Amino acid sequence: MDSRELDTRFRTMQAIWLAQALGVGMLALVVFFLLTVAGLSFGALEPRLLYLAAPVLVVVMFVGLTVGRRMEGAIPRDLEPAQGLQRYQTARIVAAALCEGSGLVVIVMSLLSSQPLWALGGGAACLWFMFLGRPRRADAERFARPSG
């Protein structure tokens, strides 16, 4: 795989990751704004449920990172470079999606329970885990190298 193709694929992977992260961040800020500045109040969900759900969702975020790393570790070294890079991309996207989904659940729960700080906290936790699992150029190059 030549350098130009690797650059293109890595930039695409970064764009996907960034879009997921920005989506979570923007939703967290919008929910915080709706509940504080706009004064929107739902109260459809008992706020105490957030204390039960948040730890579970943080564990899911951690599991997302672990699953991504395990998927990465299971990539055979004898694959063609394009296949190795494609599997690496899949592993990073799966990890980010699990983190993103958990963060979105916390943010929506904060909206339904009218708890604005939970939206910021859930968004921040999600973004932290996504940052930890972000695609890395060195990893992409490792999987894009021909074996042998």
PASE-593577 format. One line per 5 residues: number of its first residue (from 1); their letters; for each residue x, y, z of N, C-alpha, C, O, CB. Coordinates in pm, 1 decimal, always signed. Glycine has a CB too. Example, Ala and Ser with C-alpha at 12.3 -4.5 7.8 and 13.67 -1.06 7.14 Angstrom:
1) as) +1319.0 -569.0 +780.0 +1230.0 -450.0 +780.0 +1320.0 -330.0 +780.0 +1423.6 -331.9 +846.5 +1130.8 -447.3 +904.6; +1285.0 -225.0 +708.0 +1367.0 -106.0 +714.0 +1290.0 +3.0 +787.0 +1340.9 +113.8 +803.9 +1408.4 -59.8 +572.5
***
This chain:
1) mdsre) +85.7 -117.3 +0.0 +0.0 +0.0 +0.0 +90.0 +123.2 +0.0 +181.6 +134.8 +81.4 -97.3 +0.0 +123.0; +62.8 +213.7 -91.4 +146.6 +332.1 -99.0 +104.1 +436.3 +4.9 -2.8 +427.0 +65.3 +140.8 +391.9 -239.9; +189.6 +533.6 +23.2 +170.4 +636.0 +126.0 +43.9 +719.1 +101.6 -25.3 +757.0 +196.1 +292.2 +727.7 +131.4; +14.9 +746.6 -23.4 -103.1 +827.8 -56.3 -232.9 +755.1 -17.3 -323.7 +815.8 +39.6 -104.5 +861.4 -207.5; -240.7 +626.3 -48.0 -360.3 +549.2 -12.9 -374.9 +539.0 +138.6 -485.5 +550.7 +191.6 -354.3 +408.3 -75.5
6) ldtrf) -263.4 +517.3 +208.3 -267.4 +511.9 +354.7 -316.1 +644.9 +411.4 -399.5 +647.3 +501.9 -128.2 +477.2 +411.9; -264.2 +755.2 +358.3 -307.8 +887.8 +403.3 -458.4 +905.9 +385.1 -527.9 +953.2 +475.0 -232.4 +997.3 +327.0; -506.6 +868.0 +269.0 -649.0 +883.3 +240.1 -734.2 +800.8 +336.1 -832.4 +850.4 +391.4 -678.5 +842.5 +95.9; -696.5 +676.4 +355.3 -774.2 +589.9 +445.2 -767.0 +637.8 +589.9 -866.8 +634.5 +662.0 -724.2 +445.7 +436.0; -648.4 +682.3 +632.0 -634.6 +728.1 +769.8 -714.0 +856.9 +791.9 -776.7 +873.4 +896.6 -486.2 +750.1 +804.6
11) rtmqa) -712.2 +946.7 +696.3 -791.1 +1069.9 +709.4 -940.3 +1040.3 +714.2 -1014.9 +1105.4 +787.3 -761.0 +1165.1 +593.6; -983.1 +942.5 +636.3 -1123.8 +902.0 +640.5 -1160.0 +848.4 +778.0 -1265.1 +881.4 +833.0 -1153.0 +796.3 +533.3; -1072.3 +765.5 +832.8 -1096.8 +709.8 +965.4 -1100.3 +821.5 +1070.8 -1184.8 +819.0 +1160.3 -988.4 +605.5 +1000.9; -1010.7 +917.5 +1060.9 -1010.4 +1031.0 +1152.9 -1138.3 +1112.8 +1139.7 -1193.1 +1158.9 +1239.8 -888.6 +1119.9 +1127.7; -1185.6 +1130.8 +1018.3 -1308.0 +1208.2 +995.7 -1428.5 +1139.3 +1058.8 -1513.6 +1205.6 +1118.2 -1331.9 +1228.6 +845.3
16) iwlaq) -1436.3 +1008.2 +1046.5 -1546.4 +933.4 +1108.0 -1540.2 +948.7 +1259.3 -1641.4 +976.8 +1323.6 -1540.8 +783.4 +1068.1; -1421.3 +930.1 +1316.0 -1404.1 +941.8 +1460.1 -1441.5 +1082.2 +1507.5 -1512.5 +1097.6 +1606.9 -1259.4 +908.7 +1499.7; -1393.8 +1184.4 +1436.5 -1421.5 +1321.5 +1474.6 -1570.7 +1353.4 +1465.4 -1624.7 +1423.6 +1550.9 -1342.2 +1416.6 +1387.3; -1636.5 +1302.5 +1362.8 -1780.9 +1325.4 +1348.7 -1857.2 +1264.4 +1466.2 -1950.2 +1325.4 +1519.0 -1832.4 +1266.3 +1215.8; -1817.4 +1144.1 +1506.6 -1882.6 +1080.8 +1621.8 -1859.3 +1163.9 +1748.3 -1952.9 +1188.6 +1824.4 -1829.7 +936.3 +1641.9
21) algvg) -1735.7 +1206.6 +1770.6 -1703.2 +1283.4 +1890.6 -1774.9 +1417.9 +1891.9 -1829.6 +1458.1 +1994.6 -1552.5 +1304.7 +1900.5; -1775.0 +1487.4 +1778.8 -1841.9 +1617.5 +1772.9 -1992.9 +1604.8 +1790.9 -2056.0 +1691.5 +1851.5 -1811.5 +1686.1 +1640.5; -2050.5 +1497.6 +1738.7 -2194.1 +1475.1 +1757.6 -2230.4 +1462.5 +1904.8 -2328.9 +1520.7 +1950.1 -2238.3 +1350.0 +1682.9; -2151.5 +1387.1 +1978.7 -2175.8 +1371.6 +2122.8 -2157.2 +1505.0 +2194.0 -2240.5 +1544.5 +2275.6 -2081.2 +1264.9 +2183.5; -2048.8 +1573.8 +2163.2 -2022.8 +1702.4 +2227.9 -2131.0 +1804.7 +2201.3 -2173.5 +1876.1 +2292.1 -1891.0 +1756.9 +2182.4
26) mlalv) -2175.7 +1812.2 +2077.2 -2280.4 +1908.8 +2042.3 -2412.7 +1874.4 +2110.5 -2482.0 +1963.6 +2159.4 -2299.8 +1913.7 +1890.2; -2448.0 +1746.1 +2114.2 -2573.2 +1708.8 +2180.3 -2566.6 +1741.1 +2328.9 -2664.2 +1790.2 +2385.7 -2603.3 +1559.2 +2159.7; -2453.9 +1714.7 +2392.2 -2439.8 +1746.3 +2534.5 -2459.2 +1895.2 +2559.3 -2527.9 +1934.2 +2653.7 -2302.5 +1701.8 +2586.2; -2398.7 +1978.4 +2474.9 -2412.8 +2122.8 +2492.0 -2555.3 +2170.1 +2464.2 -2606.4 +2257.5 +2534.3 -2315.8 +2195.7 +2400.6; -2618.7 +2113.5 +2363.8 -2757.3 +2151.9 +2332.8 -2850.0 +2115.1 +2448.0 -2934.2 +2195.7 +2487.8 -2805.1 +2083.7 +2202.5
31) vffll) -2835.6 +1995.1 +2501.7 -2920.4 +1953.6 +2614.3 -2894.2 +2043.4 +2734.8 -2988.4 +2086.5 +2801.2 -2894.8 +1804.7 +2651.1; -2767.8 +2071.8 +2763.5 -2734.8 +2161.6 +2875.4 -2800.4 +2298.0 +2854.7 -2858.4 +2353.7 +2947.9 -2580.7 +2177.7 +2889.5; -2791.5 +2351.9 +2733.2 -2852.7 +2481.1 +2701.8 -3004.6 +2475.8 +2719.4 -3063.6 +2565.9 +2779.0 -2817.7 +2523.3 +2558.2; -3067.1 +2370.6 +2667.6 -3212.9 +2358.8 +2678.2 -3259.6 +2354.9 +2823.0 -3362.6 +2412.5 +2857.9 -3260.7 +2234.2 +2605.7; -3183.2 +2286.7 +2906.2 -3225.7 +2271.1 +3045.3 -3189.7 +2390.7 +3132.5 -3255.8 +2414.7 +3233.5 -3164.3 +2146.8 +3103.4
36) tvagl) -3086.8 +2465.9 +3096.0 -3046.4 +2578.1 +3180.2 -3097.6 +2710.9 +3125.6 -3177.8 +2777.5 +3190.9 -2894.9 +2582.3 +3192.8; -3053.4 +2749.1 +3009.6 -3087.9 +2880.6 +2954.0 -3233.3 +2885.6 +2908.5 -3304.9 +2980.7 +2939.8 -2995.6 +2914.6 +2836.8; -3277.1 +2784.2 +2834.9 -3414.2 +2784.4 +2783.3 -3515.7 +2744.0 +2889.6 -3635.6 +2766.1 +2872.4 -3425.1 +2690.9 +2664.1; -3469.2 +2685.6 +2998.1 -3559.6 +2649.5 +3107.1 -3651.2 +2532.7 +3077.1 -3753.7 +2516.0 +3143.3 -3641.9 +2766.2 +3142.9; -3616.6 +2452.2 +2979.5 -3697.8 +2336.2 +2945.3 -3693.1 +2234.9 +3060.0 -3587.7 +2212.3 +3119.5 -3648.6 +2271.7 +2812.7
41) sfgal) -3806.0 +2175.4 +3090.0 -3809.6 +2077.8 +3198.7 -3903.9 +1964.6 +3162.3 -4019.7 +1986.9 +3127.1 -3853.1 +2144.2 +3331.5; -3852.4 +1842.5 +3171.4 -3935.1 +1726.8 +3141.0 -3976.7 +1654.9 +3267.4 -4096.0 +1638.2 +3292.9 -3861.4 +1631.6 +3048.8; -3881.6 +1612.8 +3345.8 -3912.7 +1539.5 +3468.0 -3977.9 +1405.0 +3442.1 -4042.8 +1349.9 +3531.0 -4002.1 +1621.6 +3555.0; -3961.8 +1350.9 +3321.7 -4023.8 +1223.0 +3287.3 -3947.0 +1104.7 +3344.4 -3996.6 +992.0 +3343.6 -4034.3 +1209.1 +3137.0; -3827.0 +1129.5 +3393.4 -3741.8 +1023.3 +3444.4 -3691.2 +1063.7 +3582.0 -3649.5 +1177.7 +3602.5 -3623.6 +994.4 +3347.5
46) eprll) -3694.7 +971.8 +3674.6 -3646.2 +998.4 +3809.7 -3494.9 +1024.1 +3804.5 -3420.7 +939.4 +3754.9 -3679.5 +878.9 +3905.5; -3448.0 +1138.3 +3854.3 -3305.1 +1169.5 +3848.6 -3214.8 +1064.5 +3915.3 -3099.5 +1047.5 +3875.6 -3281.3 +1302.7 +3913.2; -3266.9 +995.0 +4015.6 -3185.6 +893.2 +4083.9 -3145.8 +779.0 +3991.1 -3047.6 +709.5 +4017.1 -3261.5 +837.2 +4203.3; -3221.1 +759.2 +3883.2 -3186.0 +653.7 +3787.7 -3052.2 +681.2 +3719.3 -2983.8 +588.6 +3675.8 -3295.8 +639.4 +3682.7; -3015.7 +808.0 +3710.2 -2886.3 +842.0 +3651.2 -2771.4 +785.6 +3734.2 -2668.6 +745.8 +3679.4 -2872.0 +994.0 +3638.1
51) ylaap) -2788.7 +782.0 +3866.6 -2684.1 +726.8 +3953.1 -2667.6 +577.1 +3932.2 -2560.1 +522.5 +3957.0 -2715.7 +755.4 +4099.6; -2771.7 +511.1 +3887.4 -2763.3 +367.5 +3857.2 -2711.7 +343.6 +3715.3 -2630.9 +253.8 +3691.9 -2901.0 +300.8 +3874.8; -2758.5 +423.5 +3622.9 -2724.3 +401.3 +3482.3 -2583.1 +446.8 +3447.4 -2515.0 +381.2 +3368.6 -2823.0 +472.8 +3394.0; -2538.6 +557.2 +3504.4 -2408.9 +613.7 +3466.3 -2292.3 +516.3 +3486.3 -2211.0 +501.2 +3395.2 -2383.3 +739.4 +3545.9; -2281.1 +449.8 +3601.9 -2169.7 +354.9 +3616.2 -2176.0 +240.3 +3515.4 -2073.3 +195.7 +3464.2 -2168.2 +298.1 +3756.8
56) vlvvv) -2296.1 +193.7 +3487.8 -2311.5 +85.2 +3389.9 -2265.7 +133.6 +3252.8 -2196.5 +61.2 +3181.1 -2459.4 +35.9 +3383.8; -2303.3 +253.8 +3216.7 -2267.4 +306.9 +3085.5 -2117.8 +338.2 +3075.5 -2059.5 +326.2 +2967.8 -2348.8 +432.5 +3056.1; -2055.6 +377.8 +3185.7 -1910.3 +397.5 +3185.5 -1841.4 +262.4 +3164.1 -1741.9 +254.0 +3092.2 -1862.3 +463.7 +3319.3; -1894.1 +158.0 +3226.0 -1838.7 +23.6 +3204.8 -1852.9 -15.3 +3057.6 -1761.2 -74.5 +3000.6 -1910.1 -81.0 +3295.9; -1966.1 +17.0 +2995.7 -1985.4 -13.3 +2853.4 -1882.8 +62.7 +2769.0 -1831.0 +8.7 +2671.3 -2129.7 +23.0 +2808.6
61) mfvgl) -1853.6 +186.6 +2805.7 -1751.6 +262.6 +2732.9 -1615.6 +194.4 +2745.0 -1542.4 +182.2 +2646.8 -1743.7 +407.5 +2785.7; -1582.6 +150.4 +2865.9 -1456.2 +79.4 +2886.9 -1454.4 -50.8 +2806.5 -1353.2 -85.8 +2745.7 -1434.4 +50.0 +3037.5; -1565.6 -121.0 +2807.1 -1575.8 -245.0 +2729.0 -1557.9 -214.0 +2580.4 -1495.0 -291.3 +2508.2 -1712.8 -315.2 +2753.9; -1612.7 -101.4 +2534.4 -1595.6 -61.7 +2395.0 -1448.8 -48.3 +2358.4 -1405.6 -95.9 +2253.4 -1667.6 +69.1 +2368.2; -1372.1 +16.9 +2445.6 -1228.1 +28.4 +2420.5 -1161.6 -108.2 +2420.1 -1076.5 -136.6 +2335.8 -1162.2 +118.1 +2525.6
66) tvgrr) -1200.9 -192.2 +2514.6 -1142.2 -326.1 +2524.1 -1175.6 -409.5 +2401.5 -1089.2 -478.8 +2347.8 -1191.1 -397.0 +2650.4; -1299.5 -403.3 +2357.5 -1340.3 -477.9 +2237.6 -1259.5 -429.9 +2116.7 -1212.1 -511.1 +2037.1 -1493.2 -461.0 +2211.1; -1244.1 -299.0 +2103.4 -1165.1 -245.2 +1992.9 -1022.3 -295.9 +1995.9 -967.5 -334.3 +1892.6 -1165.9 -93.8 +1996.6; -960.9 -296.3 +2114.7 -822.8 -345.2 +2127.6 -814.0 -495.3 +2099.3 -718.8 -541.6 +2036.4 -768.4 -315.4 +2268.7; -912.5 -569.8 +2145.4 -912.9 -714.6 +2118.8 -929.6 -743.5 +1970.5 -863.8 -831.9 +1915.6 -1024.8 -783.6 +2198.0
71) megai) -1017.9 -668.4 +1906.3 -1035.5 -684.7 +1762.0 -905.0 -653.4 +1689.9 -866.5 -721.5 +1594.9 -1149.1 -593.8 +1709.9; -838.8 -549.5 +1737.0 -710.4 -511.0 +1679.0 -606.9 -621.7 +1698.2 -532.4 -655.2 +1606.1 -660.3 -380.0 +1741.6; -603.3 -677.7 +1818.8 -508.1 -784.0 +1849.1 -534.1 -911.8 +1772.5 -443.3 -993.0 +1754.8 -510.1 -813.2 +1994.7; -656.3 -930.9 +1726.8 -692.2 -1053.2 +1654.3 -668.0 -1043.0 +1503.9 -694.9 -1137.6 +1429.9 -837.2 -1086.5 +1679.3; -617.6 -929.3 +1459.2 -592.7 -912.9 +1315.9 -470.9 -996.1 +1277.7 -362.0 -974.5 +1331.0 -571.2 -762.4 +1278.8
76) prdle) -487.9 -1090.2 +1186.7 -373.3 -1171.6 +1144.7 -265.9 -1085.7 +1078.3 -297.8 -992.5 +1004.5 -418.7 -1282.4 +1048.4; -141.7 -1115.9 +1103.7 -30.8 -1038.3 +1048.2 -2.2 -1074.3 +901.9 +72.3 -1003.5 +834.2 +94.3 -1060.0 +1131.9; -60.6 -1183.4 +853.5 -30.4 -1226.0 +716.6 -132.0 -1175.9 +613.6 -134.0 -1223.6 +500.2 -23.9 -1376.4 +711.0; -215.3 -1081.1 +652.3 -313.5 -1025.0 +559.0 -245.9 -929.3 +461.3 -137.4 -877.0 +487.0 -426.0 -952.1 +635.8; -311.9 -908.8 +351.2 -268.6 -803.8 +259.0 -280.1 -669.9 +332.9 -367.1 -655.3 +418.8 -355.0 -804.2 +126.0
81) paqgl) -195.0 -572.5 +301.6 -198.9 -443.9 +371.5 -337.1 -377.3 +371.8 -379.6 -324.2 +474.4 -99.5 -350.5 +309.0; -406.3 -379.7 +259.2 -538.7 -315.9 +253.9 -637.2 -384.4 +347.8 -718.3 -317.6 +411.9 -593.4 -318.0 +110.7; -630.8 -516.7 +356.5 -719.7 -590.2 +446.0 -685.9 -563.4 +592.0 -775.7 -547.5 +674.7 -712.0 -739.8 +417.4; -556.5 -558.3 +624.3 -515.3 -529.0 +761.6 -561.4 -391.5 +805.7 -610.5 -374.7 +917.4 -364.4 -539.2 +774.8; -545.7 -293.1 +718.4 -589.0 -157.5 +751.1 -741.2 -150.8 +763.0 -793.4 -80.6 +849.5 -539.3 -58.1 +644.8
86) qryqt) -811.4 -222.3 +677.9 -957.9 -223.3 +684.6 -1005.7 -282.0 +817.2 -1099.9 -230.4 +877.3 -1016.7 -303.5 +566.8; -942.0 -388.3 +862.8 -979.9 -447.6 +991.8 -946.1 -354.1 +1108.2 -1020.0 -346.5 +1206.4 -909.2 -582.9 +1011.2; -834.5 -283.7 +1096.0 -799.9 -185.0 +1199.2 -905.9 -74.5 +1203.1 -949.5 -33.8 +1310.8 -658.8 -124.3 +1172.4; -946.6 -26.6 +1086.5 -1051.3 +75.5 +1080.4 -1179.3 +25.2 +1146.7 -1243.0 +98.1 +1222.8 -1079.1 +115.6 +934.4; -1216.1 -97.3 +1118.2 -1336.8 -154.7 +1177.4 -1326.0 -159.4 +1329.1 -1421.4 -125.2 +1398.9 -1362.1 -295.3 +1122.1
91) ariva) -1212.0 -201.0 +1380.5 -1192.1 -209.5 +1525.4 -1205.3 -72.9 +1591.4 -1267.5 -61.2 +1697.0 -1055.1 -269.3 +1556.7; -1148.0 +30.0 +1531.1 -1155.3 +164.9 +1588.7 -1297.1 +219.6 +1582.0 -1341.9 +286.1 +1675.3 -1059.1 +259.8 +1516.0; -1368.4 +192.7 +1472.9 -1505.3 +242.9 +1459.3 -1598.3 +172.6 +1557.7 -1685.8 +236.7 +1615.9 -1555.9 +223.5 +1314.9; -1581.2 +43.2 +1577.1 -1662.7 -30.1 +1674.6 -1639.9 +24.9 +1815.3 -1735.5 +46.5 +1889.7 -1630.0 -181.2 +1670.4; -1513.8 +47.5 +1851.9 -1482.6 +102.3 +1984.4 -1547.6 +240.1 +2002.9 -1608.0 +267.5 +2106.6 -1329.3 +112.5 +2003.8
96) aalce) -1534.7 +325.4 +1902.4 -1592.2 +460.1 +1911.9 -1744.4 +455.3 +1917.8 -1806.2 +533.9 +1989.6 -1547.4 +545.6 +1793.2; -1804.5 +364.6 +1843.4 -1951.2 +355.1 +1841.7 -2005.8 +310.1 +1976.8 -2109.2 +360.1 +2021.0 -1997.1 +258.0 +1732.3; -1938.2 +216.8 +2042.8 -1983.9 +173.2 +2175.0 -1971.8 +286.5 +2276.4 -2060.1 +304.2 +2360.3 -1903.4 +50.7 +2222.4; -1864.9 +362.2 +2269.4 -1849.0 +478.1 +2358.1 -1954.2 +584.0 +2327.0 -2016.1 +640.2 +2417.4 -1707.4 +538.2 +2344.4; -1973.0 +609.9 +2200.1 -2069.6 +711.5 +2156.9 -2211.0 +675.8 +2202.3 -2282.3 +760.4 +2256.3 -2065.8 +727.3 +2004.0
101) gsglv) -2250.6 +553.2 +2181.0 -2385.3 +510.3 +2219.6 -2410.4 +526.6 +2368.1 -2517.1 +572.8 +2408.6 -2407.5 +366.3 +2180.2; -2313.2 +489.1 +2449.6 -2327.8 +501.9 +2594.8 -2337.5 +648.2 +2636.1 -2418.7 +684.0 +2721.4 -2210.3 +434.7 +2666.8; -2255.6 +731.4 +2576.3 -2261.4 +874.1 +2606.9 -2395.4 +935.2 +2568.8 -2449.8 +1018.0 +2642.0 -2149.8 +947.2 +2535.5; -2447.9 +894.4 +2454.7 -2577.7 +946.9 +2411.6 -2690.0 +904.5 +2505.0 -2783.7 +980.8 +2528.5 -2608.7 +900.7 +2270.2; -2680.9 +783.1 +2558.4 -2783.3 +737.3 +2654.1 -2781.8 +825.9 +2778.4 -2887.6 +867.7 +2825.5 -2759.7 +588.4 +2693.8
106) vivms) -2663.6 +855.1 +2831.9 -2654.9 +941.6 +2950.5 -2710.3 +1080.5 +2918.5 -2782.8 +1138.2 +2999.5 -2508.1 +952.3 +3000.2; -2677.0 +1133.9 +2802.2 -2722.8 +1268.0 +2766.1 -2875.0 +1271.4 +2752.8 -2939.2 +1364.4 +2801.7 -2656.8 +1313.8 +2634.6; -2932.4 +1172.5 +2688.2 -3078.9 +1168.6 +2673.2 -3145.6 +1148.6 +2809.7 -3248.8 +1209.3 +2838.2 -3121.3 +1054.8 +2575.4; -3086.4 +1063.6 +2893.3 -3143.1 +1045.3 +3028.3 -3137.9 +1175.5 +3107.6 -3229.1 +1204.6 +3184.9 -3067.1 +934.2 +3104.6; -3032.0 +1253.9 +3088.9 -3023.6 +1382.1 +3160.1 -3132.4 +1477.5 +3111.8 -3187.6 +1554.4 +3190.5 -2884.3 +1446.1 +3140.8
111) llssq) -3163.1 +1472.2 +2982.5 -3270.4 +1555.6 +2928.4 -3404.9 +1514.1 +2988.4 -3482.8 +1598.2 +3033.2 -3274.7 +1545.6 +2774.0; -3430.4 +1384.5 +2988.5 -3558.7 +1335.3 +3038.2 -3576.8 +1355.8 +3189.0 -3689.3 +1363.1 +3238.3 -3572.7 +1188.9 +3005.3; -3465.0 +1364.8 +3261.2 -3474.7 +1385.7 +3405.9 -3446.6 +1530.9 +3444.3 -3442.1 +1563.9 +3562.8 -3377.5 +1293.2 +3479.1; -3427.7 +1617.4 +3345.3 -3402.3 +1760.5 +3366.3 -3280.0 +1785.0 +3454.6 -3284.7 +1866.3 +3546.9 -3524.6 +1826.8 +3428.9; -3171.5 +1714.9 +3426.1 -3046.5 +1727.2 +3501.3 -2934.5 +1771.5 +3406.6 -2866.1 +1687.0 +3348.8 -3009.9 +1592.0 +3571.0
116) plwal) -2914.6 +1903.3 +3389.8 -2820.7 +1952.5 +3289.7 -2674.6 +1912.0 +3313.5 -2602.0 +1887.8 +3217.0 -2829.5 +2100.6 +3284.1; -2630.7 +1904.1 +3437.0 -2490.9 +1869.2 +3462.0 -2459.4 +1726.2 +3420.6 -2345.5 +1694.6 +3386.1 -2457.8 +1888.4 +3608.6; -2559.6 +1640.5 +3424.2 -2538.2 +1503.1 +3378.7 -2512.0 +1499.5 +3228.5 -2437.7 +1413.9 +3180.4 -2659.5 +1415.2 +3413.6; -2572.1 +1591.0 +3155.1 -2545.7 +1597.1 +3009.9 -2399.3 +1630.8 +2985.3 -2334.4 +1569.8 +2900.2 -2637.6 +1702.4 +2940.8; -2347.2 +1728.3 +3060.0 -2206.7 +1764.3 +3043.5 -2115.1 +1652.1 +3091.2 -2015.2 +1621.1 +3026.1 -2175.6 +1893.2 +3119.4
121) gggaa) -2149.0 +1591.2 +3204.7 -2067.4 +1482.1 +3257.6 -2067.0 +1360.6 +3167.2 -1962.1 +1301.1 +3142.7 -2116.1 +1442.7 +3394.0; -2184.4 +1323.5 +3117.3 -2193.5 +1209.1 +3026.8 -2121.1 +1235.1 +2896.3 -2053.7 +1147.3 +2842.5 -2338.6 +1175.2 +2999.1; -2135.7 +1357.1 +2845.7 -2065.5 +1393.5 +2723.1 -1914.9 +1394.3 +2743.0 -1840.0 +1347.0 +2657.5 -2111.8 +1529.5 +2674.3; -1870.6 +1448.1 +2856.4 -1727.0 +1453.5 +2884.1 -1668.6 +1313.1 +2900.2 -1561.1 +1284.1 +2847.6 -1700.1 +1536.5 +3010.4; -1738.8 +1226.3 +2972.5 -1690.1 +1088.1 +2989.2 -1680.6 +1018.4 +2854.4 -1582.5 +949.9 +2825.5 -1782.9 +1008.1 +3083.9
126) clwfm) -1781.8 +1036.2 +2773.6 -1782.1 +975.1 +2640.7 -1665.6 +1026.2 +2556.9 -1595.3 +947.7 +2493.2 -1914.6 +1003.2 +2569.1; -1645.4 +1156.9 +2556.9 -1536.6 +1214.1 +2478.0 -1400.7 +1167.9 +2529.1 -1309.1 +1147.4 +2449.5 -1544.1 +1366.5 +2480.2; -1386.2 +1151.3 +2659.8 -1260.3 +1102.8 +2715.6 -1231.8 +961.0 +2665.9 -1121.5 +931.6 +2619.8 -1264.4 +1106.2 +2870.3; -1331.3 +874.1 +2675.5 -1311.6 +736.8 +2628.9 -1286.6 +732.9 +2478.4 -1205.1 +654.0 +2430.8 -1433.3 +650.5 +2664.3; -1356.4 +817.7 +2404.0 -1333.6 +821.8 +2259.9 -1193.1 +872.2 +2228.6 -1129.2 +825.3 +2134.5 -1438.2 +910.9 +2191.6
131) flgrp) -1145.4 +967.8 +2308.1 -1009.7 +1018.2 +2289.6 -907.8 +906.6 +2315.6 -809.8 +892.8 +2242.3 -983.3 +1138.6 +2383.3; -931.5 +828.7 +2418.5 -840.2 +718.4 +2449.1 -836.2 +614.8 +2337.1 -732.6 +552.2 +2314.6 -881.0 +651.5 +2579.6; -948.0 +596.0 +2266.8 -955.4 +496.3 +2160.6 -943.2 +552.8 +2020.8 -978.9 +486.4 +1923.4 -1082.4 +422.6 +2171.3; -893.5 +674.0 +2009.9 -885.2 +738.9 +1878.5 -790.0 +662.6 +1785.4 -698.9 +594.0 +1831.8 -838.4 +885.3 +1893.7; -811.4 +675.0 +1655.7 -720.1 +611.5 +1560.0 -581.6 +675.6 +1568.3 -568.2 +797.3 +1581.6 -775.9 +622.5 +1415.7
136) rrada) -481.8 +593.1 +1560.6 -343.4 +642.0 +1566.6 -271.6 +608.2 +1436.7 -284.1 +498.0 +1383.3 -267.7 +580.9 +1688.1; -197.5 +703.9 +1388.4 -126.6 +688.1 +1261.1 -27.9 +570.2 +1266.2 -19.2 +492.2 +1171.3 -51.8 +818.3 +1225.6; +45.3 +557.7 +1375.6 +144.6 +449.6 +1386.7 +77.2 +312.8 +1378.9 +131.1 +220.6 +1317.7 +223.5 +462.0 +1518.8; -39.9 +299.3 +1440.3 -112.8 +171.7 +1433.6 -159.4 +143.7 +1291.7 -148.6 +31.4 +1242.3 -233.3 +172.7 +1529.3; -211.4 +247.4 +1226.7 -257.7 +230.5 +1088.7 -140.9 +187.8 +999.0 -155.7 +99.6 +914.4 -321.7 +362.0 +1035.9
141) erfar) -25.7 +250.8 +1018.3 +91.9 +212.6 +937.3 +135.1 +69.0 +964.9 +175.4 -3.2 +873.7 +209.2 +307.9 +965.2; +126.5 +28.5 +1090.5 +164.5 -108.5 +1126.1 +77.7 -211.2 +1053.0 +128.3 -311.8 +1003.4 +153.3 -129.0 +1277.8; -51.6 -185.4 +1046.7 -142.0 -279.9 +980.9 -138.6 -268.2 +827.9 -180.3 -360.0 +757.3 -283.8 -258.1 +1030.5; -89.5 -156.0 +778.0 -83.0 -135.9 +632.9 +47.4 -187.0 +572.8 +63.1 -188.7 +450.7 -99.7 +11.2 +600.3; +140.5 -228.3 +657.5 +268.4 -281.3 +608.8 +251.5 -423.8 +560.5 +179.5 -502.5 +622.0 +375.7 -275.2 +718.6
146) psg) +316.9 -457.0 +451.7 +312.9 -597.0 +407.1 +383.7 -685.2 +509.0 +485.9 -646.3 +565.3 +378.3 -612.8 +267.0; +329.1 -803.7 +532.3 +392.2 -897.2 +626.5 +514.3 -959.0 +561.3 +528.3 -962.4 +439.0 +292.5 -1007.9 +671.4; +601.4 -1007.4 +646.8 +714.3 -1079.9 +590.6 +837.2 -1018.6 +635.8 +945.8 -1064.3 +600.0 +711.0 -1084.2 +441.9
***
